[in-house]
Amino acid sequence: MPSATPPTPRTAVRGTSRLVAYDFGAHLSTWELDGRPVVWCSEAAVLDGSKAIRGGVPVCFPWFAAGPDGDLSPSHGVARTATWRRAGTRDPELWAWTLTDEDVAGSAGVEHLPGPFRLRYAVSVPTPVEHPSLRLDLEVTNPGAAVLPVEAALHTYLAVHDVRRTEVLGLEGAGYLDKTTGRRGHLPGPMRIEGPTDAVVDSPGLPHVEVVDRDRRLVLEAHGSTQTVVWNPGAEQAAEMSDLEDDDWRGFLCVETAATGDHGLRVPPGATHTVGCTITVHDRSADRRRR
């Protein structure tokens, strides 16, 4: 359930990385390199525990948006506005949290839970070999006697110079649903953001997605997921969001590691399924010098 007291930020510095997180939602709100954001958070985000944090990496579970049939609330499930319990870490984890169905008892929406669950979520900053990286892992365990059907997503907000001049590579040819129009098709080439965007792209296996910005390349390598969601609200929708400044939409692109709808997870009794992503930052000018 939403925090009764304002959540306290947890801050860590590892080399050139500075990270901020909250137990509320197990929410990584910020990842900066040399003072520049990689994971973006709105300056207008509400940080008092009364609503989900706009930006960072919201954890969506056990449904995504309004669920497979569009009739569930709260949006994106009960996990992102629950206060998670801190857990012991494993090398090279920076933070870890756990959440169970018992922890959210009494929260709005629990009547829609598909069964008992145990979650463990961890944020890691691996020792860089060449490029700085961040690893996120959500473990979904089914302690029940029946299959656990759930949706899950790591709703990552990536900082970009100007989303209108950003390309998304690695999803070419994949089938996708354009949720802004309801149409299905196949991506003919690199994705470019030309207006409100909400694309749910089929990307099973180990997708390698690149977000090419002005002077850097953000590489996302997912595991345990079935889809990649690419989202930006555009100017008009952003203007209706109280926790976004007028021009904020230009400075981020959500590229989400997901398993939703018909491609959601079905976790067998006693089993654990991990959905995760590693984000690696490449300096494009350094890449060009090496060629």
Secondary structure, 3 states (H helix, E strand, C coil): CCCCCCCCCEEEEECCEEEEEECECCEEEEEEECCEEEECECCCCCCCCCCCCCECECEECCCCCCCCCCCCCCCCCCHHHCECEECCCCCCEEEEEEEECCCCCCCCCHHHCCCCCEEEEEEECCCCCCCCEEEEEEEEECCCCCCEEECEEECCEEECCCHHHCEEECCCCCEEEECCCCEEEECCCCEECCCCEEEEEECCCCCEEEEECCCEEEEEEEECCCEEEEEECHHHHHHCCCCCCCCHHHHEEEEEEEECHHHCEEECCCCEEEEEEEEEEEEHHHHHHHC
